[in-house]
Amino acid sequence: MSPAIRLFRRLVAAGALTLMTLSPAFAVEKGVFFPETFTLPNGMQVVVVTNKRVPVVTHMVWYKVGSADEARGVSGIAHFLEHLMFKGTDELPPGAFSRIVAKNGGRDNAFTSWDYTAYYQNVARDRLELVMKMESDRMSDLRLTDEVVYPERDVIIEERRQRIENEPADRIGEQINATLYVHHPYGTPIIGWPQEMSTLTREEAERFYKTWYAPNNAILVVSGDITAEELKPLAEKYYGAIPTRPVPERARVQEPPISAARRVILRDDEVRQPSIRRSWHAPSYRVDPNGHAYPLQVLSEIMSGGPTSRLYRSLVVDQRLATSAWLGYSPTSYDLGSIGMGASPAAGVPMDKLEAALEAELQKLLDKGVTDEEVATAKKRMLAEAAYARDSLTGPAQTLGAALATGQTIDDVENWPVRIDAVTADQVNAAARAVLGKTNHVTGLLLPLQDKGS
């Protein structure tokens, strides 16, 4: 860690740092995780973040493919394959992977998004070679049979019932998303639509695996008690031996211009906490022609960064209309992203009154904007979090893997503090008006059956 970042952390902890009185060059310099990186001859990128506090490592393999890369009609196949990756190779029988990790004192899991699929293990440093051997084995030698595939299809169908169909908040979230993205695959749930999940086949899973799961379409990120020099021979031994394969480009349709506001209402007996949320299309880091991504991150911190944020202070504390209020934005999508705001009403508050108050806060933002002081305070909090981010074992691996899988570079990640520190109030206001000033948004209302107000 550089002396400047170390000084920055001490000043933040002491409450002595005021970014309004420090020039950006002094307050922040390039660097978050200070990773080392190299690329194997077969095209697989390897990233190492050294952290020698404890003899433990996080080992992650990220594939640059997610549910948004699925062919139409087989929604959920990316997530289904994630499950099937635990079903065995010529070397390991079904289920043995996780049992071996646990037997060696580690933890493992996997997750799928629209843009990537990742597999990880947290293990002691001296067990790293073991998990590298197993992970590289299933990258190249997955063996599927009907006997393991179709019972697992029942598992993901039940997972959908439990996680979405039995949860009104998740059901309306799915419907809002499908209404916000009417053409782009981000409107399709990652887990899949139920009528298509029930027809997924072993052959389709194998086809998806052979199309996308190649070393030249993967990123290895290791964070913890190891250096790049120490990792490189292991990476070459296990992953470097896997032949490269042609991988298709991520050809996705573009979302058409939307000219009308839309409204989604879900009433359900199971709703205990009503809510309202509103979503807009927004830029991502990769698709940001007007340079709004970093200012929108600062805006999100101003509006929703804790109990002193604008929305919480106004709607929860001052007006007592809500139990929660938020504005959320993440620019890490491969294609266009989204930004949303919402609230849950306090007891006895009609939803139309809360919606009017939320709209009033939005209009105040658009009319009057944010101040230099609000921007400086938000950046101070954000930069402090960045300075502490490297202390985590898994955080660096997750941040770098997600960034690289969605079109960013290591330089983009390492320059994040500098770019955030350079954001001005004028830029935040311009981004807010360009994105939140649009009327082609989607509003979702989650209501109990007996509530007739909408």
N, C-alpha and C positions, 0 to 999 in steps of 0.2 A: 504494500500500500504506500502511495506516495506521501511525502511529508505534508503537502498541501491538503490532501484529503484527511489525513490524520489531524491536522490543525483544525480543519473545518468541523470535524466531529467533536472535538473538545469544545470549540466555541458554541456549537449548537447545544451540547449538553449543559454548558454553563449559562445558556440563555443570553450570551453576549453577542451573538451574531445578528446583524441587521443587514440584509442584502441591499436595502435602500441606500446604505452608506458605503457599500463596498463595490468596487468595479467588478464586472463579470470575470475579468481575467484573474483577479485575485481570489474571488469567492469560489470559483469552480475551475477545474481543469479536466481534460479528457480522462476517463477511466472509471469503470464500475467494478468489473470482475477481474480485469487484467489477465485474460486467458491466453494460453498458448494454443496454436493450431497447426495442423499439417494435413495433407491429403494423401491417402493411399494410392498406389498405382491404378487400382480399379475404380477410382473416383469417389470413394467414401471419405467424407470430411470427418476429421477427429478434432475435438476441442477438449482442452484440459484446464480446469480451474483448481489450482493447488491450495489446499487448506489443511495444514498439518496440526491442527489443534487436537484432534483425536484420530486414532488409527482406523478410520472408517471412510468408505467411499460411496458415492451415488453413481451408478452406472446406468446410462440411458441410451437407448437406440430410438431415434426418431425417423419415421418414414414420411417422405413428402407426398402424402396422399391421405385424404380423409373422405368423409361422406359426400362432400360437394364434388368429388371426382367420380362418383358412381354413375353408371349408365342409368337412364330412366327405366323404371320398372323393377329395379332391384334395390330399392332404398333399404338401408340398414346393412348392406353387405360388408361395408368397411368395419362396422362395429362387430358384426357376426364373425368376421375373420379374426378380429382381435381376440375374441373368446376361443376360437379354434386354434390359435397359435399355441395354446397350452395343451393341445391334444396329442402331442407326440411326434417323434421322429424315428429314424431307424435306431438311434442311440438311446432315446428316452421314451418309455411308454407314456400313455395319456396320464396327465396329472402329476408326473414325476418332477417336472420342472419346479413347481412351487414347493413341493415336499422337500426337495433337496435344498432349496434356498432356506426354508424354515429350519431344517435340520442343522444347517450351518449358521444359525443365529441371525439370519437376514430376513428382510421383507421384500416382497415383489408385487407388482401389479401392472396394469396397463390402462390406457385411456384413448378414446377416439374423439376427435373434433371434426368440424367441417373441413379443416385444412391439413390435418396431420394425424398420425397414429403413433403413440409412444409406449415403450416398454421399459420398465425400470426395476432396479434392485438396489437396496441399501444393505451393504454387507461390510464385514471387517476387511481391512486392507488385504490380509493374507488369503481372503476368499475371492478376490477380484478375478483371478485367472479362471476360477471355476465357473463363474457366471458368464464370463466372456466366451468360454468354450461352449456353454449351453445356448447362449443367445445367438452366437454365430451359427450354431448347428441348426436352429429352427429358422434362421434367415434363408438357408439354402436347402433344407431337407425336411420340410414339413410333410408329414404323411397323414392323410385323412381317409377315414372309412365311413361308410354309412352308419355304422354302429356308434360312432362318437359324434358325428355331425348332427343327426336329426334329433337326438335327445337335447343337444345344446341349443338347437333352434327353439325348442320348447322353453328352455331357460331364458332366452332373450325375449320371447313373447311374454313370459311371466314378469320379467324385469320391466317391460313397458307397462304392463298392467299396474304394477306396484308403484313405479316412479312417476307415471304420467296419468294414466286413466283413473287412478284412485286419488289423485291430488289436483283439486280444482285450480290452484295457482299455476301448476305446471301445464295443465290443459289449456288455460287461456294464454299462457306464454307461447305455447306451440301454435295456437291459432293467430296470435298477434304476429308472430314471425312469418307465418305462411301468408298473412295479409300484407306485411311490409315488403316481402320478396315474392312477387307474383310469378316471376319467370326464372330468376337466378336460383340455383340449388340451395342457397342458404335458407330458403323457405321450406325445405324438406327436413324433418327432424333427423338428427344424427342416428337415433336408434331405429328409424324407419317408420313408414306407415304400416299399420297392422295388416292390411290386406296383402301387402307385398312381402312382409316379413314371413308370413305363413307359407309362402311358396319358394323361399330361398333354397337353393340346392347345393349339394357338395360340389358339383361341377362349376357352379358360379363362384363359389368361394375359392376353388383352386385356380380358376381363371383370373380372379382379382389378385390373388397371391403371386401368380407367375407374371402378371403384367406390371405390378408396382413394387414388389418386395425384392429389390436388387440393391447391392451395396452402393452403386452410383446414384441411387435415389434415397440414401439414408445418411444420417448424421450420428456419429457416436460422441456423446458428451459424458465426460467423467469428472466429477467434482469431489475433492477430498484429499486424502493423504497420499498424493502421488504427483509426479511431475510428468511433463510430456516426454522427457528423455526416458523415464522409466516405463511409460505406457507404450511407447512406439513399438518395441519388439513384440509385445503381446498383441497389439492391434494388427501388426503385420502377420503374425502367426495365425490368428484366428479369423479376422475379417479380411485381411489382404489376400487370403487364399481363395476367396469366393469370386468367381468370374463375373465381370461386368455384363449387363444385358441391356438391350435397347429398352428405353422407357418412354412412353408417349408424353407429349407436352400436355400441360394442364389446360386443355381447351374448354373454357366455360362460357356459357352464354352471358350476355350483359343484361342487367335489369333495365327495362324500358323506362322512359320518363313517366312519372306518375303525376297526374294533374288534379287529383281530388283527395280530400281528407276522407278517411275511413274509420269506422267505429265497430268494435267487437265487444259483445256483451255476453257474459256467461253468468247464469244464475244456477245455483246449486245448493241443495240442503246441507252439504258438508262445509260450506263456506262459514268460517268463524270470524275471519278478519277481512272485511271488504277492502278493496284497493282500486286505485286508478293508476294507469301508466300510459305514457305517450311516447312514441318512438318515431325517429326520423332516420333517413339514410344519412350517412356521414362518411368522410374519407377514412382511409386506413393509412398506415405508414407507406405502404407500397403504392397505393392509388390516392395521391394527394396533390392534384395539379395546382392548387391554390395555397399550399403551405399551411393548412389549418389544423393538422393533427396535433402538433405540440401545443398551440394555443388552446385547443379544446381540452387537452389534458389539464392544463392550468385552470380552465373554466370549471371543469368537473370538481377540482379540489376546492375552489372558491364556493361553489354552490352546495357541495355535499361532503366536504372533508371534515366531518366531526361535529361536535355539539355547538361550535361557534360558526358553522357554515351558514350561508344565507337562508337556505330552505328550512333547515332545522330550526334556526333561531326565529324565523318569521312564523312558520306554520305550526310548529310544535310548542315553542316557548312563549312567544308573544301573543299569537292569536288563539292558541290552544284548540286548533281545528284538527290536528293530526297527531297520531302516535309516532309516525315516521314520515320522512320526506327525503327524497334523494334525486340526484342526477348522476347517471353513470355513462361512462364512455371508455371503450378500449379500441385502440387503433391497430391491433395486431392481426387483423384478417388478411388473407391473401388478396381478396378482392375488396369491394367496398364494404364499409362497416356500418354501424348504427350507433345512435346516441339516444338515451331515453331518460325520462324523468317521471316521477310518480310519488304517491303518498297513500297512507292508510288513514281513514278518519278516526278521530276520537269518538268516544261513546256519545251517541245522540246527534252527531253532526251529519246532516244529509249529504249525500254524495255530490249533488249539484252545487252545494255551497263550497265543498272542498275543491271541486273542479274549478270553480270560478276563482278561488283564492290561488290555486296553482297557476292558472292562466294569468292572474294579476302579477305574480312574481316573474313569470316569463316576460310579460310585457314591460315590466320595470327594467328587466335586464336588457331588453332590446332597445328601449327608449333612452335609458340613462347609462347603460354599460357598467363596467367594473372600474374600480379606481386603481391608481398606481400602488396604493398601500395594500389593497386586497391581493393584487398580483404578487407583490414582494413577499407577503406573508405566506401565500400558497406555495410559492417557489421555495421558500425556506423549509417548509415542512416536507415537500417532495424531495428536495436535495438531501435532507437529513435521512430520509428513508433510503435513498440510493446509497448513501455512505455506509449505512448499516447492512445493506443487502448482502454484502459479501460474507458476512458472519454466518449466514445460513449454509448448510451443507447441500440441501436439495434445491434451494432457490436459484442459485446460479445455473445449475444444469437445466432447470425448467425454463428459465428466462431465455437463455441462449438457444436452447433447442427450439422453442416456439418461434423465436425471431428468425432463425436460419431456415426453418421449415416454411415460413411465410414470406420469404423474399428479402429479408433484411440481411445485412452483413454484420460481422463482429464489430467493424468500425462504427456502424450505426448504433449498436448497443452501447459501446464504450463512449460514444459522443453524446449520449442522452443527457447527462447533466449539463453539458455546455449548451445544448440546444434548448433545454428547458430554461436555463438561466438567461438566455437571450430573448425570451418571450416578453413582449411589452403589453401594456394594457390596450393599446390601439389594436394590436394583433388579436388579442382575446375578443375584443368587441367586434372586430370584423368577422371573425370566425363564428361567433354566436349569431350575428345577424344573417350571415350567409347560410347557416345550417338550421338553426332554430327558428329563423324568421320565415321559413317555408311553411305553407299551409297544407302540403301534401303529406301529412303525418298519419299515423294510426293511433287511435285512442282505444284502450282496452279497459273495460269495467268488469270487476269481479264482485258479484253481489249474492247475498243469500236469497232464497226463493221469495221470502216474504217482503223483501225490499223492492218497492215499485218505482223508486226514483232512479233515473238514468241520465 
